[in-house]
């Protein structure tokens, strides 16, 4: 398994097998000095590796204001769309339905070009870099492009990301920051906005829009519903749950570099300072997801969403090696989604896993055909198709070869991925409420 240490591996395996008490003693031998120190202070070794966040007693004034804004439909040109319309708290702050893209615009008559991502677990997203350096056994490893917010990493901060939907013509469709300010001025919480940001804030439209976005950022950073860590996986990490045999097999496949190899990008190890596993490396990758005919823009055969190099993101338009790359999302709550990948092409986890296993071994199953022949990676222009990942398992096979994942492996993987859905417990890493 790709875990932070042999001691942590022992703890996880023991938790999964229900042997927590016995194995914690064994794990102490693996972490030696730190564990001895923990024992002296009567600290459970698990908490040395994973530190779940404590909930605030209350949101600060800006975050409380951001919460009101998040659910306010009057901030949209249509008057029918709030942030929560697409980022539904009941659906892990992701889309509330199985639509590939959501409606928007002044009368909700337009549609976007990308599937709505979840807003959960974004706190530790690094700023975008063309060359993200990570420590490795050989020193430092260049992970390539990574980080940033939105699916192409174009927004450097959460508050800059929060402003984008307000101004996007196919989303909340305000024509400019002055329109945003005008809606804020009329909002039921306008007086509260003035108290937080100054009596004259509405005299400065650009500043008002920026402060509104900052309030939305504060809400996302402070409200515990954006990072609950209440999945069965978290409970197992804390010794409060036991994986079933199928879940444990799935977890093994998830980490096996010759089978699922999922942990290569969806990192399952705790981060610096005991940060809980985020199940993403924030990296950018071209997966060659099939074109989605349900997206209106795709009716034009000349249109392609190239991720990092456009057309939404502008600054990397000439960097052809990045075309087709999109950010790796967290797998937390992925099993509860109804739409997957940047273009919403798939609607069930089983489809996603079979695509990973069979993308290269059976391309006719996934891609459109021209003259009877499958056009692999048909959502990319031909010149950019070499950017698609053929290096990482399971994308290393050729047509006609046997997939590395069997149907049984996929069923096991799906069972493990369900352990990443929040709602198993009430408290982070807590015992089941069921």
C-alpha positions in Angstrom: 0.0 0.0 0.0 1.1 3.6 -0.7 1.0 4.7 2.9 3.0 7.3 4.9 4.9 4.7 7.0 4.9 1.1 8.0 3.4 2.1 11.3 0.4 3.8 9.7 0.0 0.8 7.3 -0.2 -1.5 10.3 -2.8 0.7 12.0 -4.9 0.9 8.8 -4.8 -2.8 8.2 -5.6 -3.6 11.8 -8.5 -1.2 11.8 -9.8 -2.8 8.7 -9.6 -6.3 10.1 -11.1 -5.3 13.5 -7.9 -6.0 15.4 -7.3 -2.4 16.5 -6.3 -2.8 20.1 -3.8 -5.7 19.4 -2.3 -4.1 16.4 -1.9 -0.7 17.9 0.7 -2.3 20.1 2.4 -3.8 17.1 2.3 -0.5 15.3 4.1 1.2 18.2 7.2 -0.9 17.3 7.1 0.5 13.8 7.0 4.1 14.8 9.3 3.6 17.8 10.3 7.0 19.2 7.1 8.9 18.3 5.0 6.1 19.7 6.9 5.9 22.9 6.4 9.6 23.3 2.7 9.2 22.6 2.4 6.5 25.2 4.1 8.6 27.8 1.5 11.3 27.1 -1.4 8.8 26.8 -2.1 9.8 23.1 -3.5 7.2 20.7 -0.9 6.6 18.0 -3.6 7.0 15.3 -4.0 10.7 16.2 -0.3 11.2 15.6 -0.8 10.4 12.0 -4.3 11.9 11.3 -5.6 15.1 12.9 -9.2 15.8 12.0 -10.2 19.5 12.2 -12.2 20.8 15.1 -15.5 22.6 14.3 -15.7 26.3 15.1 -18.2 27.4 17.7 -19.5 29.9 15.2 -18.7 31.4 11.8 -17.1 34.8 11.8 -19.2 37.7 10.4 -17.8 37.5 6.9 -18.3 33.7 6.7 -21.9 34.1 8.1 -22.5 36.7 5.4 -21.0 34.3 2.8 -23.5 31.6 3.9 -26.4 33.9 3.2 -25.0 34.7 -0.2 -24.4 31.1 -1.0 -28.1 30.3 -0.9 -29.3 33.6 -2.4 -30.9 33.2 -5.8 -31.4 37.0 -6.2 -27.7 37.3 -7.0 -28.3 35.7 -10.4 -29.6 37.5 -13.5 -32.5 34.9 -13.6 -33.3 35.3 -10.0 -33.6 31.5 -9.9 -30.1 30.4 -9.3 -27.9 30.5 -6.2 -24.5 28.9 -5.7 -26.3 26.1 -3.9 -28.4 25.4 -7.0 -25.4 23.7 -8.6 -23.4 23.0 -5.4 -26.1 21.3 -3.3 -25.1 20.6 0.3 -27.3 17.6 0.2 -25.1 16.2 -2.6 -21.7 16.9 -1.1 -21.8 20.4 -2.6 -21.9 18.9 -6.0 -24.7 18.8 -8.7 -28.1 17.7 -7.4 -29.0 15.8 -10.6 -27.6 13.7 -13.4 -27.3 16.5 -16.0 -24.0 16.6 -17.7 -24.0 20.4 -17.4 -26.3 22.7 -15.5 -28.6 25.4 -17.0 -27.9 29.0 -16.5 -28.0 32.4 -18.2 -30.5 35.3 -17.8 -33.5 33.0 -18.1 -31.9 29.7 -17.4 -32.0 29.1 -21.2 -28.3 28.4 -21.6 -26.1 25.6 -20.5 -22.5 25.3 -19.4 -19.7 23.2 -21.0 -18.4 21.4 -17.9 -19.8 19.2 -15.2 -20.2 20.9 -11.8 -17.4 19.8 -9.4 -17.9 19.3 -5.6 -16.8 22.2 -3.4 -15.9 19.8 -0.5 -12.3 19.2 0.5 -10.7 22.2 -1.3 -8.9 23.7 1.7 -5.4 22.3 0.8 -5.5 22.9 -2.9 -2.1 24.4 -3.8 -1.7 27.4 -6.2 -1.4 26.3 -9.8 2.1 25.5 -11.0 3.5 24.1 -14.2 5.9 22.1 -12.3 4.7 21.0 -8.8 7.6 19.6 -6.8 7.0 16.8 -4.4 9.4 15.0 -2.1 10.3 11.5 -3.2 12.7 8.7 -2.3 15.1 10.2 -4.9 14.8 13.7 -3.6 12.3 15.9 -5.4 10.0 14.7 -8.2 8.4 17.0 -10.8 4.7 16.2 -10.9 4.0 18.5 -13.8 1.1 20.9 -13.9 -1.0 20.9 -10.7 -3.2 22.9 -8.4 -5.5 25.9 -8.7 -9.2 26.0 -8.5 -11.8 25.0 -11.1 -11.3 22.1 -13.4 -8.5 23.8 -15.3 -6.8 25.3 -12.2 -7.3 28.8 -13.6 -8.5 30.5 -10.4 -5.6 30.9 -7.9 -7.8 31.4 -4.8 -11.2 30.4 -3.6 -12.5 33.9 -3.6 -11.4 34.4 -7.3 -13.1 31.1 -8.1 -16.3 32.3 -6.3 -16.5 35.4 -8.4 -16.4 33.4 -11.7 -20.0 31.9 -11.6 -21.4 35.3 -10.7 -20.1 36.8 -14.0 -20.2 33.8 -16.3 -22.9 34.3 -19.0 -23.9 30.6 -18.9 -24.2 30.6 -15.1 -25.4 33.4 -12.9 -24.9 35.8 -15.8 -24.3 39.1 -14.3 -22.8 41.3 -17.1 -20.2 43.0 -14.8 -19.3 43.8 -11.2 -21.6 46.8 -11.2 -24.5 44.4 -11.7 -23.3 42.2 -8.8 -23.0 45.3 -6.6 -26.5 46.3 -7.5 -27.9 43.0 -6.5 -26.0 43.0 -3.2 -27.3 46.5 -2.5 -30.9 45.2 -2.8 -30.3 41.9 -0.8 -32.0 41.3 2.5 -28.6 41.2 4.2 -27.4 44.5 2.6 -27.2 46.2 6.1 -25.1 43.3 7.4 -22.9 43.6 4.3 -22.2 47.2 5.2 -21.5 46.4 8.8 -18.9 43.8 7.8 -17.2 45.6 4.9 -17.9 49.3 5.6 -20.7 51.8 5.2 -19.5 53.0 1.8 -18.8 49.6 0.3 -21.7 49.9 -2.2 -20.1 53.1 -3.6 -17.3 50.9 -4.9 -18.7 48.1 -7.2 -15.4 46.3 -7.8 -14.6 46.3 -4.1 -18.1 45.1 -3.2 -17.9 42.2 -5.7 -14.4 41.3 -4.4 -15.6 41.4 -0.8 -18.6 39.3 -1.7 -16.3 36.6 -3.1 -14.1 36.8 0.0 -17.2 36.2 2.1 -18.0 33.1 0.1 -14.5 31.9 0.5 -14.7 32.4 4.3 -17.9 30.4 4.4 -16.3 27.5 2.5 -13.2 27.6 4.7 -15.0 27.8 8.1 -18.2 25.8 7.8 -17.5 22.2 8.8 -19.9 20.9 6.2 -17.2 21.6 3.5 -14.8 19.1 5.1 -16.8 16.8 7.4 -14.5 13.7 7.3 -17.4 11.5 8.4 -16.8 8.6 6.0 -16.3 5.0 6.9 -12.7 5.3 5.7 -12.1 8.1 8.3 -13.7 5.9 10.9 -11.4 3.1 10.0 -8.4 5.4 10.1 -9.5 6.3 13.7 -10.1 2.7 14.7 -13.8 3.2 14.8 -14.9 1.0 11.9 -14.0 -2.3 10.3 -13.8 -2.8 6.5 -15.7 -5.7 5.1 -13.7 -8.3 3.2 -14.9 -6.8 -0.1 -14.0 -3.3 0.9 -10.5 -4.4 2.0 -10.0 -6.2 -1.3 -11.0 -3.1 -3.0 -8.6 -1.0 -1.0 -5.8 -3.4 -1.9 -6.7 -3.1 -5.6 -6.9 0.7 -5.2 -3.2 0.7 -4.0 -1.8 -2.1 -6.2 0.5 -0.3 -8.7 -0.1 -3.3 -11.2 -3.9 -3.3 -11.0 -6.0 -0.3 -10.0 -3.1 2.1 -9.3 -5.7 4.6 -8.1 -3.5 5.9 -5.3 -1.0 7.2 -7.9 -3.2 10.2 -8.4 -5.8 9.9 -5.7 -3.4 9.9 -2.7 -4.8 8.0 0.3 -2.0 8.7 2.7 -2.2 11.5 5.4 -0.5 14.7 4.5 1.8 17.1 6.3 1.0 17.7 10.0 -1.4 14.7 10.1 -3.7 16.2 7.4 -6.4 13.6 6.5 -6.0 11.9 3.2 -7.5 14.1 0.4 -7.7 11.4 -2.3 -6.2 13.7 -4.9 -2.7 14.9 -5.8 -4.2 18.0 -7.4 -2.4 17.1 -10.6 -3.5 17.6 -14.2 -4.0 14.7 -16.5 -5.4 13.9 -19.9 -7.5 10.8 -19.7 -9.1 10.8 -23.1 -12.7 10.8 -21.8 -15.2 10.2 -24.7 -17.0 13.2 -26.2 -20.3 13.9 -24.7 -23.1 14.6 -27.2 -25.3 15.9 -24.4 -23.3 19.1 -24.2 -24.8 21.7 -26.6 -21.4 23.2 -27.4 -20.2 19.8 -28.7 -22.8 19.9 -31.5 -20.2 22.0 -33.3 -17.5 19.5 -34.5 -14.9 22.3 -34.3 -15.4 22.9 -30.6 -13.2 21.2 -28.1 -12.7 21.8 -24.4 -9.0 21.5 -24.0 -8.8 22.0 -20.3 -5.5 23.8 -19.4 -5.0 25.3 -22.9 -8.5 26.6 -23.5 -11.0 27.8 -24.5 -12.0 28.7 -20.9 -8.5 29.2 -19.6 -6.5 31.7 -21.8 -3.0 32.0 -20.4 -1.8 28.5 -21.5 -3.4 28.6 -24.9 0.0 28.1 -26.7 1.2 25.3 -24.5 0.1 22.3 -26.6 1.5 19.7 -24.3 -1.1 20.7 -21.7 -4.1 20.3 -24.1 -6.7 17.9 -22.8 -5.5 18.0 -19.2 -7.9 18.5 -16.3 -7.4 18.6 -12.6 -7.7 15.3 -10.6 -10.6 15.6 -8.3 -10.9 14.1 -4.8 -12.6 10.7 -4.7 -14.3 11.6 -1.5 -18.1 11.3 -2.1 -17.5 10.2 -5.6 -19.8 7.2 -5.3 -22.8 9.5 -4.5 -22.3 11.5 -7.7 -24.6 11.2 -10.6 -22.2 12.6 -13.2 -18.5 12.1 -13.7 -15.5 13.7 -15.4 -15.1 17.2 -16.7 -17.7 16.7 -19.4 -20.2 14.6 -17.5 -19.9 11.8 -19.9 -20.6 9.0 -17.4 -23.4 8.7 -14.9 -22.4 5.7 -12.7 -19.3 4.6 -10.9 -19.5 1.2 -12.6 -19.2 2.9 -16.0 -16.2 5.0 -14.8 -14.3 2.0 -13.5 -15.0 -0.1 -16.6 -13.8 2.8 -18.7 -10.5 3.0 -16.8 -10.0 -0.8 -17.2 -11.1 -1.0 -20.9 -10.3 2.3 -22.4 -7.3 0.9 -24.4 -8.2 -2.8 -24.5 -11.7 -2.2 -26.1 -11.9 1.3 -27.6 -14.9 0.4 -29.7 -16.9 0.2 -26.5 -16.3 3.8 -25.6 -15.6 6.0 -28.6 -17.5 7.1 -31.7 -16.7 5.4 -35.1 -15.8 6.7 -38.5 -16.0 4.2 -41.3 -16.6 1.5 -38.8 -13.4 2.3 -36.9 -13.3 3.6 -33.3 -11.8 7.1 -33.0 -10.0 6.9 -29.7 -9.9 10.1 -27.6 -12.6 11.7 -29.9 -13.0 14.7 -27.6 -9.6 15.9 -28.5 -8.3 17.2 -31.9 -6.0 14.6 -33.5 -2.9 16.6 -32.9 -3.4 16.6 -29.1 -4.3 12.9 -28.7 -0.7 12.0 -27.9 -1.1 13.9 -24.6 -3.4 11.2 -23.3 -1.9 9.2 -20.4 -0.4 5.9 -21.6 2.2 5.7 -18.9 0.3 5.0 -15.8 -1.4 1.6 -15.1 -4.0 0.7 -16.1 -3.5 2.8 -19.3 -0.6 0.7 -20.5 -2.3 -1.9 -22.6 -3.3 -2.3 -26.3 -6.6 -3.2 -28.0 -7.4 -6.9 -27.7 -5.4 -7.4 -24.5 -7.0 -8.6 -21.3 -7.8 -5.7 -18.9 -5.8 -5.6 -15.7 -9.0 -5.3 -13.7 -11.6 -8.1 -13.7 -15.3 -7.6 -13.1 -14.7 -8.8 -9.5 -11.9 -6.3 -9.0 -14.2 -3.5 -10.2 -17.0 -4.6 -7.8 -14.4 -4.6 -4.9 -13.1 -1.2 -5.9 -16.6 0.2 -6.0 -17.3 -1.2 -2.6 -14.1 0.6 -1.2 -15.0 3.8 -2.9 -18.3 3.9 -1.1 -16.4 4.0 2.2 -15.2 7.5 1.1 -18.8 8.9 1.2 -19.5 11.2 4.1 -22.4 10.4 6.5 -21.2 7.3 8.1 -20.7 9.1 11.4 -21.6 12.4 13.0 -18.1 13.5 14.0 -14.9 13.3 12.0 -13.5 9.8 12.1 -16.3 8.9 14.5 -18.3 5.7 15.0 -21.2 4.8 12.8 -24.6 6.4 13.4 -26.4 3.5 11.6 
